[in-house]
Amino acid sequence: MPNRLRFHRFLLAFAAALVLTAASTPFQPADPTRYLNDIKTLAAPDMEGRGAGTKGITRAEHLIEKRYKELGLPPAGVNGYAQPFSVITGARLKSDNHLVVESADSKNLKINEDFVPFSFSSSGQVAGPVVFAGYGATADEFHYDDYAGVDVKDKIVVVLRYEPSGFAEKSGHQGLTQHSQLITKAINARNHGAKAVVVVNGKLGDGEEDLLSRFGSVSGPENVGLVFVQVKNAVADAWLQAAGKSLKEVQEQINSATKPASFALPETLRLSLHIDIETTRATVNNVLAWLPGQTEEYVIIGAHYDHLGRGGVDSLAPSQIGQIHPGADDNASGTAGVLELARLLAPQRGQLRRSILFMNFAGEELGLLGSAEWVKEPTRPLAKAVAMINMDMIGRIKDDKVYIGGVGTGSTFKLILEQAQKDTPFKIEYSPGGYSSSDHTSFVAKKIPVLFFFSGLHSDYHKPSDTWDKINAPSAVRLLDMIGNVAVQLANAQDTPTFQVVAEDKPPAGGGGAGYGPYFGSIPDFGQTENGVKFADVKPNSPAAKAGLKAGDVLIQFGDKPIKNLYDFTDALRRSKVGDVVEVKVLRDGQPVTASVKLEQRK
């Protein structure tokens, strides 16, 4: 090779290296003032807690879209920057709700005074005889079953709230067990053939009132599969008087012996219920913008922008439900981070080897619905996605402690992170697995490497007190500088990270039973609303994987229990034991497939 040509090629290579180096970091550090101002705006009262179906979340969507337009970033949604999808926001009572006591002295009960339906009750008309079924519990581990010896098929059961007092001692005083939960009582009654459940509070504490649950205050599926209501103690006590018993005496009898005391009420007493509930829905939007690179491969930088609105069932401040939950850290902090990185990276249009897709998800608080929608209906080819970076709650860094998940899912991640961490004060706790309760989980299920940045939980989580003034902006923007460095390294690297399956040290929450009972190993598809539980993924080496179950399977039967939703699955798994071999039925491409799954211990 002539010396002149060799030198010319050296200059070209050197120039290219300079360009690559210049493009490897944002032009300037992230701005703490801009960052905090975005959080203030997103957490302001007129954003109404960015709850699905509110005007506030629409205002937040428009703010994000406006910022992308100002930066000159092209839209990457379906309708411009937006990718719309429908979500269930709750339920409302319609006008035609009745509970009639048919006896010698028939009586129409008054809604919200004498009775109230639960929001996940079935709608429709049911009527029939009544059976008192204690606490409505079937607790094999305690050798206790309120349904033993009574026939409740096609009947209406009356059950007490909570659980027998003896369960505490038998469970080692670990607090109330799953048998106390209302959804567990409903599923158990349905599985025993009942067509309606009537719950009563039973024994009250000193100074405690016999209050009906506020409609919509108890979480559950869209439809639990039977009519489910609550009545006042005095109402139910009058029914038991017809059998010569009293609610107080029967409850004391059960508690004193931890033995069931179920019985059928006289045939002369029948109940007729007509329940009319409307599921409320809203259309929300993911907001997506595109930073073109030199190829169609791309790196995703994302965060969810929705929050709890005025609280609802997910509020951790029940007495403050109805107040705006501003969600400054969860997740205005991550959303502001995406906007700030978009501002810093926008001038590099066409300079990076790969493109960058900025993603702002709605529906995360309802079950990762926005990210589930995008991976189901991607607006860019899924196969071109190199990595996904997710920021969820990055605004409350304390003592320079930062958590980064998903490090094991990408073959090059650890090296890139170590390089990006240089000259930062952070004490980083790495986690190899990519499954947790945030939007990156949807991408792991599609075999896309993920990184999850998180500053930790705090006492204001899911409360009205998660306000902007508690944000540690200086530390957050230092983290953004690091994240921007990581993103640009991924965008410019010659080799893309290879997706790696990570064997978790412990099963993830939501892995078939949300952390309860023995380990099954499936990851539910939270965006799926059909009958059954669809698996977004199956953990490697898990019981489900060993039994041959696969991503895309829809679980419809677990042992002798039908599975209509994730609550059913959770309940069935809780009732199982480590070492049990359970025959399950799934639909695979619409065809039934059975498998025997040996349940393992959670570690």
For each residue, the residues with C-beta under 8 A, 3 or more apart:
1: 5 6
2: 5 6
3: 6 7
4: 7 8
5: 1 2 8 9
6: 1 2 3 9 10
7: 3 4 10 11
8: 4 5 11 12
9: 5 6 12 13
10: 6 7 13 14
11: 7 8 14 15
12: 8 9 15 16
13: 9 10 16 17
14: 10 11 17 18
15: 11 12 18 19
16: 12 13 19 20
17: 13 14 20 21
18: 14 15 21 22
19: 15 16 22 23 351
20: 16 17 23 24 492
21: 17 18 24
22: 18 19
23: 19 20 348 351 352 488 492
24: 20 21 485 488 489 492
25: 484 485 488
26: 29 30 341 344 345 481 484 485 488
27: 344 347 348
28: 31 344
29: 26 477 481
30: 26 34 35 340 341 344 477 478 480 481 484
31: 28 34 35 340 477
32: 35 36 473 474 476 477
33: 36 37 473
34: 30 31 37 38 340 343
35: 30 31 32 38 39 336 337 340 473 476 477 480
36: 32 33 39 40 336 468 471 473
37: 33 34 40 41
38: 34 35 41 42 332 335 336 339 340
39: 35 36 42 43 328 332 333 336 395 468 471 473
40: 36 37 43 44 468
41: 37 38 44 47 63
42: 38 39 47 50 60 63 305 327 328 332 335 336
43: 39 40 47 326 327 328 332 466 467 468
44: 40 41 47 326
45: 48 324 326
46: 56 59
47: 41 42 43 44 50 56 57 59 60 326
48: 45 51 54 55 56 57 309 310 324
49: 54 56 307 308 309 310 311 324 325 326 327
50: 42 47 54 56 57 60 305 306 307 309 327 332
51: 48 54 56 57 89 306 307 308 309 310 312
52: 57 87 89 282 284 306 309 362 363 365 366
53: 57 87 89 280 281 282 284 309
54: 48 49 50 51 57 58 309
55: 48 58 59
56: 46 47 48 49 50 51 59 60 309
57: 47 48 50 51 52 53 54 60 61 284 305 306 309 362
58: 54 55 61 62
59: 46 47 55 56 62 63
60: 42 47 50 56 57 63 64 305 306 335
61: 57 58 64 65 82 284 285 287 305 360 362
62: 58 59 65 66
63: 41 42 59 60 66 67
64: 60 61 67 68 81 287 305 335 339 360
65: 61 62 68 69 80 81 82 287
66: 62 63 69 70
67: 63 64 70 71 339 342 343
68: 64 65 71 73 75 81 287 289 342 358
69: 65 66 72 73 81
70: 66 67
71: 67 68 289 342 343 346
72: 69 346 349
73: 68 69 289 290 291 342 346 358
74: 289 290 292
75: 68 80 81 288 289 290
76: 81 288 289 290 357 358 379 380
77: 80 81 82 83 285 286 287 288 379
78: 82 83 84 377 379
79: 82 83 84 285
80: 65 75 77
81: 64 65 68 69 75 76 77 287 288 289
82: 61 65 77 78 79 285 286 287 288
83: 77 78 79 285 286 287 288 373 374 377 379
84: 78 79 283 284 285
85: 283 284 285 286 362 363 369 370 373
86: 281 282 283 284
87: 52 53 281 282 283 284 362 363 366 369
88: 222 279 280 281 366 529
89: 51 52 53 280 281 282 366
90: 119 216 279 280 312
91: 119 120 215 216 222 277 278 279 280
92: 216 277 278 280
93: 97 111 117 215 276 277 278
94: 97 276 277 278
95: 276
96: 274 276
97: 93 94 111 117 274 275 276
98: 108 109 111 272 273 274
99: 108 109 111 114 115 229 231 271 272 273
100: 106 107 108 109 271 272 273
101: 105 106 107 108 109 235 239 269 271
102: 106 127 269 270 271 272
103: 106 107 242 268 269 270
104: 268
105: 101
106: 100 101 102 103
107: 100 101 103
108: 98 99 100 101
109: 98 99 100 101 113 114 115 231 235
110: 113 114 115
111: 93 97 98 99 114 115 116
112: 116 212 215
113: 109 110
114: 99 109 110 111 231 232 235
115: 99 109 110 111 198 212 229 230 231 232 235
116: 111 112 212 213 214 215 229 230
117: 93 97 121 215 227 228 229 230 275 277
118: 121 182 186 213 215 218 220 224 228 229 230
119: 90 91 215 216 218 220 277
120: 91 183 186 218 219 220 221 222 223 224 228
121: 117 118 223 224 226 227 228 229 275 277
122: 223 224 225 226 227 228 275
123: 275 276 277
124: 227 274 275
125: 272 273 274
126: 156 195 196 227 272 273
127: 102 270 271 272 273
128: 154 155 156 195 196 270 271
129: 155 156 264 265 267 269 270
130: 155 156 157 158 198 239 264 265 269 270 271
131: 150 151 152 155 156 157 158 194 262 263 264 265
132: 157 158 159 240 243 245 250 262 263 264 265
133: 136 146 147 150 152 157 158 159 189 262
134: 137 146 159 160 164 250 254 260 261 262
135: 146 159 160 161 162 163 164 179 180 185 254
136: 133 146 157 159 160 185 188 189 197 199
137: 134 144 145 146 163 164 179 184 185 188
138: 144 145 146 147 179 188 192 575
139: 142 143 144 145 163 167 177 179
140: 143 145 575
141: 170 577
142: 139 166 167 170 171 258
143: 139 140
144: 137 138 139 164 167 258 259 260
145: 137 138 139 140 148 260
146: 133 134 135 136 137 138 159 260 262
147: 133 138 150 152 188 192 262
148: 145 260 262
149: 260 262
150: 131 133 147 262 263 264
151: 131 155 264
152: 131 133 147 155 157 189 192 193 194
153: 192 193 194
154: 128 193 194 195
155: 128 129 130 131 151 152 193 194 195
156: 126 128 129 130 131 194 195 196 197 198 271 273
157: 130 131 132 133 136 152 189 194 196 197 198
158: 130 131 132 133 197 198 199 200 236 239 265
159: 132 133 134 135 136 146 185 189 197 198 199 200
160: 134 135 136 199 200 201 202 251 254
161: 135 180 182 199 200 201 202
162: 135 176 180 202
163: 135 137 139 167 176 177 179 180
164: 134 135 137 144 167 254 255 258
165: 168 255 258
166: 142 169 170 255 257 258
167: 139 142 144 163 164 170 171 176 177 179 180 258
168: 165 171 173 175 176
169: 166 172 173
170: 141 142 166 167 258
171: 142 167 168 174 177
172: 169
173: 168 169
174: 171 177
175: 168
176: 162 163 167 168 180
177: 139 163 167 171 174 180
178: 181 184 516 571 574
179: 135 137 138 139 163 167 184 185
180: 135 161 162 163 167 176 177 184
181: 178 184 185
182: 118 161 185 186 199 218 220 228
183: 120 186 187 218 219 220 221 224 567 571
184: 137 178 179 180 181 187 188 571 574
185: 135 136 137 159 179 181 182 188 189 197 199
186: 118 120 182 183 189 190 197 220 224 225 226 228
187: 183 184 190 191 224 225 567 568 571
188: 136 137 138 147 184 185 191 192 571
189: 133 136 152 157 159 185 186 192 194 197 226
190: 186 187 193 194 224 225 226
191: 187 188 561 562
192: 138 147 152 153 188 189
193: 152 153 154 155 190
194: 131 152 153 154 155 156 157 189 190 197 226
195: 126 128 154 155 156 226 227
196: 126 128 156 157 226 227 228 229 271 273
197: 136 156 157 158 159 185 186 189 194 226 227 228 229
198: 115 130 156 157 158 159 229 230 231 236 271
199: 136 158 159 160 161 182 185 228 229 230 231
200: 158 159 160 161 230 231 232 233 235 236 247
201: 160 161 204 210 211 230 232 233
202: 160 161 162 233 247 251
203: 248 251 252
204: 201 208 209 210 233
205: 208
206:
207:
208: 204 205
209: 204
210: 201 204 232 233 234
211: 201
212: 112 115 116 230 231 232
213: 116 118 217 218 230
214: 116 217
215: 91 93 112 116 117 118 119
216: 90 91 92 119 312 313
217: 213 214 313 318 321
218: 118 119 120 182 183 213 313
219: 120 183 313 314
220: 118 119 120 182 183 186 224 567
221: 120 183 224 564 565 566 567
222: 88 91 120 279 529 565
223: 120 121 122
224: 118 120 121 122 183 186 187 190 220 221 228 567
225: 122 186 187 190 564
226: 121 122 186 189 190 194 195 196 197
227: 117 121 122 124 126 195 196 197 273 275
228: 117 118 120 121 122 182 186 196 197 199 224
229: 99 115 116 117 118 121 196 197 198 199 273 275
230: 115 116 117 118 198 199 200 201 212 213
231: 99 109 114 115 198 199 200 212 235 236
232: 114 115 200 201 210 212 235 236
233: 200 201 202 204 210 236 237 247
234: 210 237 238
235: 101 109 114 115 200 231 232 238 239
236: 158 198 200 231 232 233 239 240 247
237: 233 234 240 241 246 247 248
238: 234 235 241 242
239: 101 130 158 235 236 242 243 265 269
240: 132 236 237 243 245 246 247 250 265
241: 237 238 244 245 246
242: 103 238 239 265 266 268 269
243: 132 239 240 263 265 266
244: 241
245: 132 240 241 249 250 263
246: 237 240 241 249 250
247: 200 202 233 236 237 240 250 251
248: 203 237 251 252
249: 245 246 252 253
250: 132 134 240 245 246 247 253 254 261
251: 160 202 203 247 248 254 255
252: 203 248 249 255 256
253: 249 250 256 257 261
254: 134 135 160 164 250 251 257 258 259 260 261
255: 164 165 166 251 252 258
256: 252 253
257: 166 253 254
258: 142 144 164 165 166 167 170 254 255
259: 144 254
260: 134 144 145 146 148 149 254
261: 134 250 253 254
262: 131 132 133 134 146 147 148 149 150
263: 131 132 150 243 245
264: 129 130 131 132 150 151
265: 129 130 131 132 158 239 240 242 243 269
266: 242 243 269
267: 129 270
268: 103 104 242
269: 101 102 103 129 130 239 242 265 266
270: 102 103 127 128 129 130 267
271: 99 100 101 102 127 128 130 156 196 198
272: 98 99 100 102 125 126 127
273: 98 99 100 125 126 127 156 196 227 229
274: 96 97 98 124 125
275: 97 117 121 122 123 124 227 229
276: 93 94 95 96 97 123
277: 91 92 93 94 117 119 121 123
278: 91 92 93 94
279: 88 90 91 222
280: 53 88 89 90 91 92
281: 53 86 87 88 89
282: 52 53 86 87 89
283: 84 85 86 87
284: 52 53 57 61 84 85 86 87 306 362 363 370
285: 61 77 79 82 83 84 85 362
286: 77 82 83 85 359 360 361 362 370 373 374
287: 61 64 65 68 77 81 82 83 305 359 360 362
288: 75 76 77 81 82 83 357 358 359 360 374 379
289: 68 71 73 74 75 76 81 342 357 358
290: 73 74 75 76 298 355 356 357 358 380
291: 73 342 345 346 348 349 352 355 356 357 358
292: 74 349 350 355
293: 297 298 350 351 352 353 354 355 356 491
294: 350 351 352 353 354
295: 353 354 355
296: 355 380 381 384
297: 293 353 354 355 384 385 386 496
298: 290 293 354 355 356 357 380 384 385 386
299: 354 355 356 357 385 386 387 388 389 487 490 491
300: 356 357 359 385 387 388 389 443 448
301: 338 341 342 356 357 358 359 389 391 483 487
302: 338 358 359 360 361 371 388 389 390 391 439 440
303: 331 334 335 337 338 359 360 361 390 391 392 439
304: 331 334 335 360 361 362 363 364 365 370 371 392 438 439
305: 42 50 57 60 61 64 287 331 332 335 360 361 362
306: 50 51 52 57 60 284 331 361 362 363 364 365 366 370
307: 49 50 51 325 326 327 330 331 332 365
308: 49 51 311 312 314 315 325 327 365 462
309: 48 49 50 51 52 53 54 56 57 312 324 325
310: 48 49 51 321 322 323 324 325
311: 49 308 314 315 317 318 320 321 322 323 325 464
312: 51 90 216 308 309 315 321
313: 216 217 218 219
314: 219 308 311 365 462
315: 308 311 312 318 320 321 325 462 463
316: 461 462 463
317: 311 320 321 323 462 463 464 465
318: 217 311 315 321
319:
320: 311 315 317 323 463 464
321: 217 310 311 312 315 317 318
322: 310 311
323: 310 311 317 320 464
324: 45 48 49 309 310 464
325: 49 307 308 309 310 311 315 462 463 464 466
326: 43 44 45 47 49 307 332 464 466 467 468
327: 42 43 49 50 307 308 330 331 332 466
328: 39 42 43 332 333 395 466 467 468 470 471
329: 332 333 393 394 395 396 455 458 460 461 466 470 471
330: 307 327 333 392 393 461 462 466
331: 303 304 305 306 307 327 334 335 364 391 392 393
332: 38 39 42 43 50 305 307 326 327 328 329 335 336 395 468
333: 39 328 329 330 336 337 391 393 394 395 396 455 471 476
334: 303 304 331 337 338 390 391 392 393 394 395
335: 38 42 60 64 303 304 305 331 332 338 339 360
336: 35 36 38 39 42 332 333 339 340 395
337: 35 303 333 334 340 341 391 394 476 479 480 483
338: 301 302 303 334 335 341 342 358 359 360 391
339: 38 64 67 335 336 342 343
340: 30 31 34 35 38 336 337 343 344 477 480
341: 26 30 301 337 338 344 345 358 480 483 484 487
342: 67 68 71 73 289 291 301 338 339 345 346 358
343: 34 67 71 339 340 346
344: 26 27 28 30 340 341 347 484
345: 26 291 341 342 348 352 356 484 487 488
346: 71 72 73 291 342 343 349
347: 27 344
348: 23 27 291 345 351 352 488
349: 72 291 292 346
350: 292 293 294
351: 19 23 293 294 348
352: 23 291 293 294 345 348 355 356 488 491 492
353: 293 294 295 297 491 492 493
354: 293 294 295 297 298 299 386 490 491 492
355: 290 291 292 293 295 296 297 298 299 352 491
356: 290 291 293 298 299 300 301 345 352 487 491
357: 76 288 289 290 291 298 299 300 301 380 385
358: 68 73 76 288 289 290 291 301 302 338 341 342
359: 286 287 288 300 301 302 303 338 371 374
360: 61 64 286 287 288 302 303 304 305 335 338
361: 286 302 303 304 305 306 364 370 371 374 439
362: 52 57 61 85 87 284 285 286 287 304 305 306 369 370
363: 52 85 87 284 304 306 366 367 368 369 370 372 373
364: 304 306 331 361 367 368 369 370 371 392 438 439
365: 52 304 306 307 308 314
366: 52 87 88 89 306 363 369
367: 363 364 372 526 527
368: 363 364 371 372 437 438 439 441 442 526 527
369: 85 87 362 363 364 366 372 373 526 527
370: 85 284 286 304 306 361 362 363 364 373 374 439
371: 302 304 359 361 364 368 374 375 439 440 441 442 443
372: 363 367 368 369 375 376 442 525 526 527 528 536
373: 83 85 286 363 369 370 376 377 527
374: 83 286 288 359 361 370 371 377 378 379 442
375: 371 372 378 382 442 443 445 446
376: 372 373 527
377: 78 83 373 374
378: 374 375 381 382
379: 76 77 78 83 288 374
380: 76 290 296 298 357 384 385
381: 296 378 384 385
382: 375 378 385 446 448
383:
384: 296 297 298 380 381
385: 297 298 299 300 357 380 381 382 388 443 448
386: 297 298 299 354 449 490 491 496 497
387: 299 300 410 413 448 449 450 451 490 496 497
388: 299 300 302 385 440 443 448 449 450 451
389: 299 300 301 302 450 451 453 483 486 487 490
390: 302 303 334 438 439 440 450 451 452 453
391: 301 302 303 331 333 334 337 338 394 453 483
392: 303 304 330 331 334 364 438 439 452 453 454
393: 329 330 331 333 334 396 454 455 456 457 461
394: 329 333 334 337 391 397 453 454 455 476 479 480
395: 39 328 329 332 333 334 336 455 471 472 473 476
396: 329 333 393 455 456 458 470 471 472
397: 394 400 401 402 426 455 456 472 475 476 479
398: 401 455 456 472
399: 427
400: 397 425 426 427 475
401: 397 398 426 427 429 455 456
402: 397 426 427 428 429 453 454 455 479
403: 428 429 431 452 453 454 455 456
404: 407 417 428 429 430 431 451 452 453 454
405: 430 431 433 434 436 440 450 451 452 454
406: 409 410 413 431 432 433 434 440 444 449 450 451 452
407: 404 410 413 414 417 430 431 432 451
408: 413 432 433 434 500 502
409: 406 413 432 433 434 444 449 450 499 500 502
410: 387 406 407 413 449 450 451 497 498 499 500
411: 449 497 498 499 500
412: 415 416 490 493 495 496 497 498
413: 387 406 407 408 409 410 416 417 449 451 497
414: 407 417 418 430
415: 412 418 419
416: 412 413 419 420 486 489 490 493
417: 404 407 413 414 420 421 428 430 451 486
418: 414 415 421 422
419: 415 416 422 485 489
420: 416 417 424 482 483 485 486 489
421: 417 418 424 426 428 482
422: 418 419
423:
424: 420 421 478 479 481 482
425: 400 478
426: 397 400 401 402 421 478 479 482
427: 399 400 401 402
428: 402 403 404 417 421
429: 401 402 403 404
430: 404 405 407 414 417
431: 403 404 405 406 407
432: 406 407 408 409 502 504
433: 405 406 408 409 436 502 504 505 508
434: 405 406 408 409 440 441 443 444 449 450 452 502
435: 441 444 504 508 510 511 523 539
436: 405 433 440 441 452 508 509
437: 368 441 509 510
438: 304 364 368 390 392 441 452 454
439: 302 303 304 361 364 368 370 371 390 392 442 443
440: 302 371 388 390 405 406 434 436 443 444 450 451 452
441: 368 371 434 435 436 437 438 444 445 510 523 536
442: 368 371 372 374 375 439 445 446 526 527 536
443: 300 371 375 385 388 434 439 440 446 448 450
444: 406 409 434 435 440 441 447 448 450 537
445: 375 441 442 523 525 536 537 551
446: 375 382 442 443
447: 444 499
448: 300 382 385 387 388 443 444 499
449: 386 387 388 406 409 410 411 413 434 497 498 499 500
450: 387 388 389 390 405 406 409 410 434 440 443 444
451: 387 388 389 390 404 405 406 407 410 413 417 440 486
452: 390 392 403 404 405 406 434 436 438 440
453: 389 390 391 392 394 402 403 404 479 483
454: 392 393 394 402 403 404 405 438
455: 329 333 393 394 395 396 397 398 401 402 403 472 476 479
456: 393 396 397 398 401 403
457: 393 461
458: 329 396 461
459: 463 465
460: 329 463 465 466 467 470
461: 316 329 330 393 457 458 466
462: 308 314 315 316 317 325 330 466
463: 315 316 317 320 325 459 460 466
464: 311 317 320 323 324 325 326 467
465: 317 459 460 470
466: 43 325 326 327 328 329 330 460 461 462 463 470
467: 43 326 328 460 464 470
468: 36 39 40 43 326 328 332 471
469:
470: 328 329 396 460 465 466 467
471: 36 39 328 329 333 395 396 468 476
472: 395 396 397 398 455 475 476
473: 32 33 35 36 39 395 476 477
474: 32 477 478
475: 397 400 472 478 479
476: 32 35 333 337 394 395 397 455 471 472 473 479 480
477: 29 30 31 32 35 340 473 474 480 481
478: 30 424 425 426 474 475 481 482
479: 337 394 397 402 424 426 453 455 475 476 482 483
480: 30 35 337 340 341 394 476 477 483 484
481: 26 29 30 424 477 478 484 485
482: 420 421 424 426 478 479 485 486
483: 301 337 341 389 391 420 453 479 480 486 487
484: 25 26 30 341 344 345 480 481 487 488
485: 24 25 26 419 420 481 482 488 489
486: 389 416 417 420 451 482 483 489 490
487: 299 301 341 345 356 389 483 484 490 491
488: 23 24 25 26 345 348 352 484 485 491 492
489: 24 416 419 420 485 486 492 493
490: 299 354 386 387 389 412 416 486 487 493 497
491: 293 299 352 353 354 355 356 386 487 488
492: 20 23 24 352 353 354 488 489
493: 353 412 416 489 490 496
494:
495: 412
496: 297 386 387 412 493
497: 386 387 410 411 412 413 449 490
498: 410 411 412 449
499: 409 410 411 447 448 449
500: 408 409 410 411 449
501: 540
502: 408 409 432 433 434
503: 540 541
504: 432 433 435 507 508 539
505: 433 603
506: 602 603
507: 504 511 515 519 521 539 542 602 603
508: 433 435 436 504 511 523 539
509: 436 437 514 515
510: 435 437 441 514 515 523 524
511: 435 507 508 514 515 519 520 521 522 523 539 542
512: 519 520 521 522 523 524 544 569 573
513: 516 517 520 569 570 573 574
514: 509 510 511 566 570
515: 507 509 510 511 602
516: 178 513 570 573 574
517: 513 570 573 574 575 576 599 602
518: 573 576 577 578 579 580 599 600 601 602
519: 507 511 512 542 543 578 599 600 601 602 603
520: 511 512 513 542 543 544 573 597 599
521: 507 511 512 538 539 542 543 544 545 600
522: 511 512 533 535 537 538 539 542 544 549 555
523: 435 441 445 508 510 511 512 535 536 537 538 539
524: 510 512 528 533 534 535 536 566 569
525: 372 445 528 533 534 535 536
526: 367 368 369 372 442 536
527: 367 368 369 372 373 376 442
528: 372 524 525 533 534 554
529: 88 222
530: 534 554
531: 556 564
532: 554 555 556 563 564 565 586 587
533: 522 524 525 528 554 555 563 565 566 568 569
534: 524 525 528 530 552 553 554 555
535: 522 523 524 525 538 544 549 550 551 552 553 554 555 586
536: 372 441 442 445 523 524 525 526 551
537: 444 445 522 523 551
538: 521 522 523 535 542 544 545 549 550 551 553
539: 435 504 507 508 511 521 522 523 542 544 545
540: 501 503 545
541: 503 545 546
542: 507 511 519 520 521 522 538 539 545 546 600
543: 519 520 521 546 547 597 598 599 600
544: 512 520 521 522 535 538 539 547 549 597
545: 521 538 539 540 541 542 548 549
546: 541 542 543 597 598
547: 543 544 584 595 596 597 598
548: 545 595
549: 522 535 538 544 545 553 584 586 595 597
550: 535 538 553 588
551: 445 535 536 537 538
552: 534 535 588 589
553: 534 535 538 549 550 586 587 588 593
554: 528 530 532 533 534 535 586 587 588
555: 522 532 533 534 535 558 563 569 584 585 586
556: 531 532 562 563 585 586 587 592
557: 561 562 563 583 584 585
558: 555 561 563 568 569 572 573 582 584
559: 572 576 582 583 584
560:
561: 191 557 558 568 571 572
562: 191 556 557 568
563: 532 533 555 556 557 558 568 569 572
564: 221 225 531 532 568
565: 221 222 532 533 568 569
566: 221 514 524 533 569 570
567: 183 187 220 221 224 570 571
568: 187 533 558 561 562 563 564 565 571 572
569: 512 513 524 533 555 558 563 565 566 572 573
570: 513 514 516 517 566 567 573 574
571: 178 183 184 187 188 561 567 568 574 575
572: 558 559 561 563 568 569 575 576
573: 512 513 516 517 518 520 558 569 570 576 599
574: 178 184 513 516 517 570 571
575: 138 140 517 571 572
576: 517 518 559 572 573 580 582 599
577: 141 518 580 599
578: 518 519 599 600 601
579: 518 598 599
580: 518 576 577 598 599
581: 596 597 598 599
582: 558 559 576 596 597 598 599
583: 557 559 594 595 596 597
584: 547 549 555 557 558 559 594 595 596 597
585: 555 556 557 592 593 594
586: 532 535 549 553 554 555 556 592 593 594 595
587: 532 553 554 556 590 591 592 593
588: 550 552 553 554 591 592 593
589: 552
590: 587
591: 587 588
592: 556 585 586 587 588
593: 553 585 586 587 588
594: 583 584 585 586
595: 547 548 549 583 584 586
596: 547 581 582 583 584
597: 520 543 544 546 547 549 581 582 583 584
598: 543 546 547 579 580 581 582
599: 517 518 519 520 543 573 576 577 578 579 580 581 582
600: 518 519 521 542 543 578
601: 518 519 578
602: 506 507 515 517 518 519
603: 505 506 507 519
